[in-house]
Amino acid sequence: MPDNGILHSKLMKSGFFKIVVQALVSISALQLNTAVFASDFFQFTDTSASILTGVGYELNGNHLSAFTLENANSWIGGDFYGFVDVRKQHDHPTNRNSWYGELSPRFSLVKISGLELSEGVVKDLLIASTWERGEDGNESYLLGAGLSLDIPGFRFFKASVYARKDKSKGAGFDDMQLTFAWRYPFEIGKYRLVNNGISDFVFGWGPRARNLHVVPQLLIDAGHLYGKPGKYYLGLEIDYWKNQFGVPNSADLDTNQLGVSLMFRVHL
């Protein structure tokens, strides 16, 4: 069994890991600042911590467990989403522990210009960016345009199209990626549930094969049942990935993944 102390030391020596954690902790601290500051700078901010464990994963090994720290916010110039994962890959033959994170700031043309969109489902136009960073120097930059859509029933629905640079593979901005993210709350009787999700489609023009990654979650608001709505969530996460990590599926190497995990999330 891997030494957790060694894993902790390895992760903390990573500059990226420290930057992401410090950024998310700083954002969480801002969330706890004065109401005046929050109302002036943030329209919304939320920090959560999740644990999950499940099976059906491919290149990470069949059985995967993870701890995730996330922050999402809407601020005076746009919106932001960031997370860092620390993973235990129980069945991986060589690399039992890994980490991965993303920072995704988007800059709102509506907020910056002061104009409003009052027609149709498009409520905002944004400059979109993402920084992806994983273990062993895996790193990508994404830059493009985004939309925030006003679709009935959805708390939010975001779409972004990016030019993609896979730096760790020595590539320039020679690929494209289409990303959707959504949150759809609903009720069944006395139960409150939410469908969260994200979907990435990489066109495969660069060093990675064309790949589709869809991660929906179905969670019940367990806190609502005990007088703390929106605090604790329990449910399932599905992780479907065709050509995982942009590695082509073949008879010798299965890279088409369908992972199913039990998840618990607490909003801090």
C-alpha positions as CSV (number, residue, x, y, z in Angstrom):
1,M,0.0,0.0,0.0
2,P,1.4,3.5,-0.9
3,D,2.7,5.6,1.9
4,N,0.3,8.6,2.3
5,G,3.1,10.7,3.7
6,I,5.2,10.2,0.6
7,L,2.1,11.1,-1.5
8,H,1.5,14.3,0.5
9,S,5.2,15.3,0.2
10,K,5.1,14.6,-3.5
11,L,2.0,16.7,-4.0
12,M,3.1,19.6,-1.9
13,K,6.4,19.9,-3.8
14,S,4.4,20.5,-6.9
15,G,4.2,24.2,-7.7
16,F,1.0,23.8,-9.6
17,F,-0.7,21.9,-6.7
18,K,0.3,24.7,-4.3
19,I,-0.9,27.4,-6.7
20,V,-4.3,25.8,-7.2
21,V,-4.9,25.0,-3.5
22,Q,-3.8,28.5,-2.5
23,A,-6.1,30.0,-5.2
24,L,-9.1,28.0,-4.1
25,V,-8.4,28.7,-0.4
26,S,-8.0,32.4,-1.1
27,I,-11.3,32.4,-3.0
28,S,-13.0,30.5,-0.1
29,A,-11.6,33.2,2.3
30,L,-13.0,35.9,0.2
31,Q,-16.3,34.1,0.4
32,L,-16.2,34.6,4.2
33,N,-15.3,38.3,4.0
34,T,-17.7,41.2,4.7
35,A,-21.1,41.2,3.1
36,V,-20.3,44.6,1.6
37,F,-17.3,43.3,-0.2
38,A,-19.2,40.2,-1.4
39,S,-22.0,42.2,-2.8
40,D,-19.6,44.5,-4.5
41,F,-17.3,42.0,-6.1
42,F,-19.1,38.6,-6.1
43,Q,-22.6,38.0,-7.2
44,F,-22.2,34.3,-6.3
45,T,-19.4,32.1,-4.9
46,D,-19.4,28.5,-3.7
47,T,-16.7,26.2,-2.5
48,S,-17.2,22.5,-2.0
49,A,-15.3,19.3,-1.1
50,S,-16.2,15.9,-2.5
51,I,-15.1,12.3,-2.1
52,L,-16.0,9.5,-4.5
53,T,-15.2,5.9,-5.1
54,G,-16.2,3.7,-8.0
55,V,-15.3,1.1,-10.6
56,G,-15.2,0.9,-14.4
57,Y,-12.3,3.2,-15.0
58,E,-9.7,2.3,-17.7
59,L,-6.3,3.8,-17.9
60,N,-6.4,4.9,-14.2
61,G,-7.2,1.3,-13.2
62,N,-10.6,-0.2,-12.6
63,H,-11.1,1.0,-9.0
64,L,-10.7,4.7,-8.5
65,S,-11.2,7.0,-5.4
66,A,-10.8,10.7,-5.3
67,F,-10.9,13.8,-3.2
68,T,-11.9,17.0,-5.0
69,L,-11.8,20.7,-3.9
70,E,-13.9,23.0,-6.1
71,N,-14.8,26.7,-6.3
72,A,-17.3,28.3,-8.7
73,N,-18.1,32.0,-8.6
74,S,-19.7,34.9,-10.6
75,W,-17.8,38.2,-10.1
76,I,-18.0,41.7,-11.5
77,G,-16.0,40.9,-14.6
78,G,-17.1,37.4,-15.4
79,D,-17.2,33.9,-13.9
80,F,-14.7,31.3,-12.7
81,Y,-14.5,27.6,-12.0
82,G,-11.6,25.7,-10.6
83,F,-10.8,22.4,-9.0
84,V,-8.0,20.1,-8.0
85,D,-8.3,16.3,-7.7
86,V,-6.2,14.0,-5.6
87,R,-6.8,10.4,-6.8
88,K,-6.0,6.9,-5.5
89,Q,-5.8,4.5,-8.4
90,H,-6.2,1.2,-6.5
91,D,-5.6,-1.1,-9.4
92,H,-3.0,0.8,-11.4
93,P,0.1,-1.4,-11.8
94,T,2.7,1.4,-11.3
95,N,1.1,4.7,-10.3
96,R,-1.2,4.3,-7.4
97,N,-1.6,8.0,-6.7
98,S,-2.1,11.0,-9.0
99,W,-3.4,14.6,-9.1
100,Y,-5.0,16.9,-11.7
101,G,-6.5,20.4,-11.7
102,E,-8.1,23.1,-13.9
103,L,-8.6,26.8,-13.6
104,S,-11.2,28.3,-15.9
105,P,-11.8,32.0,-15.8
106,R,-14.2,33.6,-18.3
107,F,-14.5,37.4,-18.9
108,S,-18.0,38.8,-19.5
109,L,-18.4,41.2,-22.4
110,V,-21.8,42.1,-21.0
111,K,-20.5,42.9,-17.5
112,I,-17.4,44.7,-18.7
113,S,-19.4,46.8,-21.3
114,G,-22.4,47.4,-19.1
115,L,-24.7,46.3,-21.9
116,E,-27.5,43.8,-21.5
117,L,-28.7,41.1,-23.8
118,S,-32.5,41.0,-23.6
119,E,-33.4,38.8,-26.6
120,G,-33.4,35.0,-27.0
121,V,-31.6,32.4,-24.8
122,V,-28.2,34.0,-24.9
123,K,-27.7,36.1,-21.8
124,D,-23.9,36.7,-21.9
125,L,-20.9,36.6,-24.3
126,L,-17.5,35.8,-22.8
127,I,-13.8,35.4,-23.5
128,A,-13.1,31.9,-22.2
129,S,-9.9,30.3,-21.0
130,T,-8.7,27.2,-19.2
131,W,-5.4,26.0,-17.8
132,E,-5.2,22.2,-17.3
133,R,-2.3,20.7,-15.3
134,G,-1.7,17.2,-14.2
135,E,1.0,15.0,-12.8
136,D,4.3,14.4,-14.7
137,G,4.2,17.7,-16.5
138,N,0.9,17.2,-18.4
139,E,-0.2,20.7,-19.3
140,S,-2.6,22.4,-21.7
141,Y,-3.8,25.9,-22.4
142,L,-7.3,26.7,-23.9
143,L,-8.5,30.1,-25.2
144,G,-11.7,30.9,-26.9
145,A,-15.3,32.2,-26.6
146,G,-18.2,31.3,-24.4
147,L,-21.9,31.7,-24.0
148,S,-24.1,31.7,-20.9
149,L,-27.5,30.5,-21.9
150,D,-30.9,31.1,-20.2
151,I,-32.7,27.8,-20.6
152,P,-35.8,27.2,-18.6
153,G,-35.3,24.9,-15.6
154,F,-31.5,25.2,-15.6
155,R,-29.7,27.1,-12.9
156,F,-27.0,27.6,-15.5
157,F,-26.0,26.3,-18.9
158,K,-22.6,27.3,-20.3
159,A,-21.0,26.6,-23.6
160,S,-17.4,27.4,-24.6
161,V,-15.4,26.7,-27.8
162,Y,-11.6,26.8,-27.4
163,A,-8.4,26.6,-29.4
164,R,-6.4,24.0,-27.6
165,K,-2.6,23.9,-27.0
166,D,-1.2,20.6,-25.6
167,K,2.0,22.0,-24.2
168,S,3.2,18.8,-22.7
169,K,3.0,17.2,-26.1
170,G,5.0,20.0,-27.7
171,A,2.0,21.2,-29.7
172,G,0.8,24.7,-30.6
173,F,-2.8,25.9,-30.8
174,D,-3.6,23.2,-33.4
175,D,-6.7,21.6,-31.9
176,M,-10.2,22.6,-30.9
177,Q,-12.4,21.8,-27.9
178,L,-16.1,22.3,-27.3
179,T,-17.2,22.3,-23.6
180,F,-20.7,22.4,-22.0
181,A,-21.4,22.7,-18.3
182,W,-24.8,22.7,-16.6
183,R,-26.8,22.5,-13.4
184,Y,-30.5,21.4,-13.4
185,P,-32.3,21.2,-10.0
186,F,-35.6,19.4,-9.7
187,E,-37.9,17.8,-7.2
188,I,-39.6,14.4,-6.8
189,G,-42.1,14.6,-4.0
190,K,-40.3,15.9,-0.8
191,Y,-36.9,15.2,-2.3
192,R,-34.7,17.8,-3.9
193,L,-32.2,16.6,-6.5
194,V,-29.8,18.1,-8.9
195,N,-28.2,17.0,-12.2
196,N,-24.8,18.6,-12.6
197,G,-22.6,17.9,-15.6
198,I,-19.8,18.8,-17.9
199,S,-19.0,17.6,-21.4
200,D,-15.7,18.0,-23.4
201,F,-15.3,17.2,-27.1
202,V,-11.8,17.4,-28.5
203,F,-11.8,17.5,-32.3
204,G,-8.5,15.5,-32.7
205,W,-6.7,17.8,-35.0
206,G,-3.6,17.9,-32.8
207,P,-1.5,15.2,-31.1
208,R,-4.5,13.7,-29.3
209,A,-7.1,11.5,-30.9
210,R,-10.7,12.8,-31.2
211,N,-12.3,12.2,-27.8
212,L,-15.5,12.8,-26.0
213,H,-15.7,13.1,-22.2
214,V,-19.1,13.4,-20.5
215,V,-19.4,13.5,-16.6
216,P,-23.0,13.8,-15.3
217,Q,-23.9,13.7,-11.6
218,L,-27.3,12.8,-10.1
219,L,-27.3,14.0,-6.5
220,I,-29.9,14.3,-3.8
221,D,-29.9,17.2,-1.4
222,A,-29.5,15.2,1.8
223,G,-29.1,18.4,3.8
224,H,-32.6,19.5,2.9
225,L,-34.0,16.4,4.7
226,Y,-32.3,17.5,7.9
227,G,-32.9,21.3,7.9
228,K,-29.7,22.3,6.0
229,P,-30.7,22.6,2.4
230,G,-27.9,23.0,-0.2
231,K,-25.2,21.8,2.3
232,Y,-24.8,18.0,1.8
233,Y,-25.3,16.0,-1.4
234,L,-25.2,12.3,-2.0
235,G,-25.5,10.4,-5.2
236,L,-23.8,9.0,-8.3
237,E,-21.3,10.2,-10.9
238,I,-21.0,8.7,-14.3
239,D,-17.7,9.1,-16.2
240,Y,-18.0,8.3,-19.9
241,W,-14.8,8.9,-21.9
242,K,-14.3,7.7,-25.5
243,N,-10.6,7.6,-26.4
244,Q,-9.6,8.5,-22.8
245,F,-6.8,11.1,-22.6
246,G,-6.9,11.3,-26.5
247,V,-5.4,7.8,-26.7
248,P,-7.1,5.8,-29.6
249,N,-9.1,2.8,-28.5
250,S,-7.7,-0.5,-30.0
251,A,-7.9,-4.3,-29.6
252,D,-4.7,-4.1,-27.5
253,L,-5.7,-1.1,-25.3
254,D,-9.2,-0.3,-24.2
255,T,-9.5,3.5,-23.8
256,N,-13.3,3.7,-23.9
257,Q,-14.3,4.2,-20.3
258,L,-17.6,4.0,-18.4
259,G,-16.9,4.6,-14.7
260,V,-19.6,4.7,-12.0
261,S,-18.9,6.2,-8.6
262,L,-20.7,6.9,-5.3
263,M,-20.2,10.5,-4.4
264,F,-20.6,12.6,-1.3
265,R,-20.3,16.5,-1.4
266,V,-20.3,19.1,1.2
267,H,-20.6,22.8,0.4
268,L,-18.3,24.8,2.8
